[in-house]
Amino acid sequence: MKCQEWKPLLSGYVDRELTAEEEDRLKNHLSHCSECRVDLQELRDIEGVTSAMKDESFAPAGDVFWDRYWLSVYNRIERGVGWLLLSLGAAALVGFGAWHFATGFLFDANAPLIVRVGTALVIAGGAVLVVSVVRERIRTYRHDPYKEVKR
């Protein structure tokens, strides 16, 4: 047998996956083949390094990990609620201001008609644009094929 035919057995030997017959034949070959002995030692070194490595993703998480995790969850919830309340408050104030502006200025007989009509058109156009953008964002979110992809 050529050494190329013995190489696949070296990995099985290191992993203790060979039958007794295959192991005996490989040991016989290793006794007179220095190239395969070097390859076997390299495989053993690799196994030693990889077995010494600790994969923390499979290790049981400690209290510090869970404390940080829940702290980040609470922070995200708090910030989300904070932004929601801020947005609702700002919308209420803008709505209140727009209502008072509309009733105070748009219906004021002393203001020129062209200014009142122009202002009403600007307000109506802005409202249509805001509704259009919100509607498009909602539609895009519902049908976004990449919404499950973490960015």
C-alpha positions in Angstrom: 0.0 0.0 0.0 1.2 3.5 -0.8 1.3 6.1 2.0 -1.6 8.0 0.3 -3.8 5.0 1.0 -2.8 5.0 4.7 -3.4 8.8 5.3 -7.2 8.4 5.7 -6.6 5.8 8.4 -4.5 8.2 10.5 -7.4 10.4 11.4 -9.5 7.3 12.3 -6.6 6.0 14.4 -6.4 9.3 16.3 -10.2 9.3 16.9 -10.1 5.6 17.9 -12.5 4.7 15.1 -10.5 1.9 13.5 -11.2 -1.8 13.8 -8.6 -3.9 15.6 -7.4 -5.3 12.2 -7.0 -1.9 10.6 -5.2 -0.6 13.7 -2.7 -3.5 13.7 -2.0 -3.0 10.0 -1.6 0.8 10.5 0.8 0.2 13.4 2.8 -2.1 11.3 3.0 0.5 8.5 4.0 3.2 11.0 6.8 1.1 12.4 8.7 1.6 9.1 7.2 4.8 7.6 8.6 8.1 9.1 6.4 10.3 6.8 3.2 8.7 8.2 4.6 9.0 11.8 5.1 12.7 11.3 1.6 13.1 9.9 0.2 11.1 12.8 2.0 13.4 15.3 0.6 16.5 13.6 -2.9 15.1 13.9 -2.3 14.3 17.6 -1.0 17.9 18.1 -4.1 19.3 16.4 -6.4 17.1 18.5 -4.6 18.3 21.6 -5.0 21.9 20.7 -8.7 21.5 19.8 -9.6 19.5 22.8 -8.0 22.1 25.0 -10.2 24.8 23.5 -13.4 25.7 25.2 -16.4 26.6 23.2 -18.2 29.0 25.4 -21.3 28.9 23.3 -22.0 25.4 24.6 -20.8 26.0 28.1 -23.4 26.7 30.8 -23.8 30.5 31.1 -22.9 32.0 34.4 -24.8 34.6 36.5 -22.8 37.4 35.0 -23.9 36.5 31.5 -27.6 36.3 32.4 -27.4 39.5 34.4 -25.9 41.3 31.4 -28.5 39.7 29.1 -31.5 40.7 31.1 -30.1 44.2 31.7 -29.8 44.6 27.9 -33.4 43.4 27.5 -34.7 45.8 30.1 -32.7 48.6 28.6 -34.2 47.9 25.1 -37.7 47.7 26.5 -37.2 50.9 28.5 -35.8 52.8 25.5 -38.6 51.5 23.3 -41.3 52.6 25.8 -39.5 56.0 26.2 -39.4 56.6 22.5 -43.1 55.6 22.2 -44.1 58.0 25.0 -42.0 60.8 23.6 -43.5 60.3 20.1 -47.0 60.2 21.4 -46.5 63.3 23.5 -44.9 65.2 20.5 -47.8 64.1 18.3 -50.3 65.3 20.8 -48.6 68.7 21.1 -48.2 69.1 17.3 -51.9 68.2 16.9 -53.0 70.6 19.6 -50.8 73.4 18.1 -52.2 72.6 14.6 -55.8 72.7 15.9 -55.2 76.1 17.6 -53.4 77.4 14.5 -56.2 76.3 12.2 -59.0 77.7 14.4 -57.1 80.9 15.2 -55.5 81.7 11.9 -57.3 79.9 9.1 -60.7 81.1 10.3 -59.5 84.6 11.1 -61.4 87.0 8.8 -58.6 89.6 9.1 -56.0 87.4 7.4 -55.9 87.6 3.6 -57.8 84.8 1.9 -54.8 83.8 -0.3 -52.6 83.3 2.9 -55.3 81.2 4.6 -55.9 79.0 1.5 -52.1 78.6 0.9 -51.6 77.7 4.6 -54.4 75.2 4.4 -53.0 73.6 1.3 -49.5 73.3 2.9 -51.0 71.7 6.0 -53.2 69.3 3.8 -50.2 68.4 1.6 -48.0 67.7 4.7 -50.7 65.5 6.2 -51.1 63.5 3.0 -47.3 63.0 2.8 -47.1 61.8 6.4 -50.0 59.4 5.9 -48.5 58.1 2.7 -45.1 57.5 4.3 -46.6 55.8 7.3 -48.8 53.6 5.1 -45.8 52.6 2.9 -43.7 51.8 5.9 -46.4 49.5 7.4 -46.9 47.8 4.0 -43.2 47.3 3.5 -42.7 45.9 7.0 -45.5 43.4 6.5 -44.1 42.2 3.1 -40.4 42.6 3.7 -38.7 39.3 2.8 -35.6 40.4 4.8 -37.2 41.3 8.1 -35.9 38.1 9.7 -32.3 39.0 8.7 -30.3 40.5 11.5 -28.4 43.5 10.4 
